Amino acid sequence: MNAWLPTSPCTPEACAGHEGRTASVPHAVLRLSTALLVLLAGILGAPSLRLLPAASRHTVIRAWSAALLRAFGIRITVHGGPGPRGGRLLVPNHISWLDVPLVAAAAPSRMLAKSDIRTWPFLGRLAGRAGTLFIERDRIRALPATVTEIGNALRAGDRVTVFPEGSTWCGRDRGTFRRAAFQAALDAAVPVQPVHLAYLRREDGDPAGAPAFVGDDPLTASLWRIARARGVRAEVTLLPRIPPGRHPDRRDLAAAAQRAVAACAARRAPARAVAAQPSGPSATDRDSAKRPPVSVHHWVSSSPAAASSLRTPS
């Protein structure tokens, strides 16, 4: 474990449980089979996709990403829009490997992913063909070259999505936005667009645990948990862009983006609570990840590696 790598206190046992309806085993298998077909279609179609004009390419990517999420039974709600064309850095909070198609369904872009994503079956090959930028998270010396690569993509007019928390959180809390990628936006003089992601239970609007991909959770376990969960919806909010020059320092720029995401989460939480109008204690009142002093989110950020999340699929 490298001391410089960001960590999250979220664990599968505390944060990734599903409360609510579940799909039958045959239904879950059907979902996984459909998702696999969608992935295969993406891999086969990726080379010809590059030949399309940008607008048409983005339309296809949005439709494909939405189809992948729908294959898992997840409905999508998008608030806001990506705005005019041109390079920009999108910076969402990070909950799940599903965040990648979720962002792409709202604002197609090049993703920054950890290098070992290349070895993932199907997903790794698709990521490579989609123009994903890769970072070797275990080599801090590789970071300046990665920042330069992001900056070059932004100057070329590409949207680039970076998950600046550097690790996945369950969605009930968030991590600190790391500053390195924001230097690329400063160097390229492009806007930064904060993005808020949430996975919610449709019946009451509370955070859904099934999509959370945290700690030492295996990908196979995550896939099966998501396939079995019913009544999950994904919500993506594209927040106002921070124009270049407003924050000349990457520390201030990262802090401003983090505040925007946190403020969005705070605004939407009361709205969900009013809409749900629970008659008694909600399901998440019983969830160990939301209990006060013993909550996993009251651990220090330097929690032991065995109980903390070091992964970030993108």
Disulfide bonds with the S-S distance in Angstrom:
none
